[in-house]
Amino acid sequence: PIIEDTGSPLDGIREYGDIFTSFYFKPSMVWVPAHVVTFTVVPQKLRIAWTATVSVGWLSFVSYFANQGAAGQSELGR
């Protein structure tokens, strides 16, 4: 189910606080340096291509590790 009635709103706020650093700061470790490079090194005509390349790399990285966790969980269920 999309909405589970198992906790209070305060529980949701606590859970959000627990994942806040990984959810917001880990992507910043990629995107802040990428944008520094974008606006200091990359020529204006190539900025969109550069940002798209970084985006594909980031999404591949996130997808790979998300699937690693899913693969581990599916093997545990056997």
C-alpha positions as CSV (number, residue, x, y, z in Angstrom):
1,P,0.0,0.0,0.0
2,I,1.1,3.5,-0.6
3,I,-0.2,4.9,2.7
4,E,0.4,2.8,5.7
5,D,-1.4,3.5,9.0
6,T,1.4,2.2,11.2
7,G,2.8,5.4,12.8
8,S,2.3,8.9,13.8
9,P,3.3,12.0,11.8
10,L,6.1,12.4,14.4
11,D,7.5,9.0,13.4
12,G,7.5,10.2,9.8
13,I,9.5,13.3,10.7
14,R,12.0,11.2,12.7
15,E,12.4,8.8,9.7
16,Y,12.9,11.8,7.4
17,G,15.6,13.2,9.7
18,D,17.4,9.8,9.7
19,I,17.7,9.8,5.9
20,F,18.2,13.5,5.4
21,T,22.0,13.4,5.2
22,S,22.1,10.6,2.7
23,F,19.3,12.0,0.6
24,Y,20.6,15.5,0.3
25,F,24.3,15.5,1.0
26,K,25.5,12.5,-1.0
27,P,24.2,13.9,-4.4
28,S,25.9,17.2,-3.5
29,M,29.2,15.4,-3.5
30,V,28.7,14.8,-7.2
31,W,26.7,17.8,-8.3
32,V,28.6,20.6,-6.6
33,P,31.9,19.7,-8.2
34,A,30.2,18.9,-11.5
35,H,28.7,22.4,-11.6
36,V,31.9,24.0,-10.6
37,V,33.5,22.3,-13.6
38,T,30.5,23.3,-15.7
39,F,30.8,27.0,-15.1
40,T,34.5,27.3,-14.9
41,V,36.0,24.9,-17.4
42,V,33.4,23.7,-19.9
43,P,32.7,25.9,-22.9
44,Q,29.2,27.3,-23.0
45,K,28.3,25.3,-26.1
46,L,29.1,22.0,-24.4
47,R,27.5,22.7,-21.0
48,I,24.3,20.8,-21.7
49,A,26.2,17.8,-23.0
50,W,28.5,17.8,-20.0
51,T,25.6,18.0,-17.5
52,A,23.8,15.2,-19.3
53,T,26.9,13.0,-19.2
54,V,27.3,13.6,-15.5
55,S,23.6,12.9,-15.0
56,V,23.8,9.6,-16.8
57,G,26.8,8.6,-14.8
58,W,25.1,9.6,-11.5
59,L,21.9,7.7,-12.4
60,S,23.9,4.6,-13.4
61,F,25.8,4.7,-10.1
62,V,22.6,5.1,-8.1
63,S,20.8,2.4,-10.1
64,Y,23.7,0.0,-9.7
65,F,23.8,0.3,-5.9
66,A,20.0,0.3,-5.6
67,N,19.9,-3.0,-7.5
68,Q,22.7,-4.4,-5.4
69,G,20.6,-4.0,-2.3
70,A,17.5,-5.4,-4.1
71,A,19.5,-8.5,-5.3
72,G,20.7,-9.1,-1.7
73,Q,17.2,-8.9,-0.4
74,S,15.8,-11.3,-3.1
75,E,18.5,-13.9,-2.3
76,L,17.6,-13.7,1.4
77,G,14.0,-14.5,0.6
78,R,14.8,-17.8,-1.1
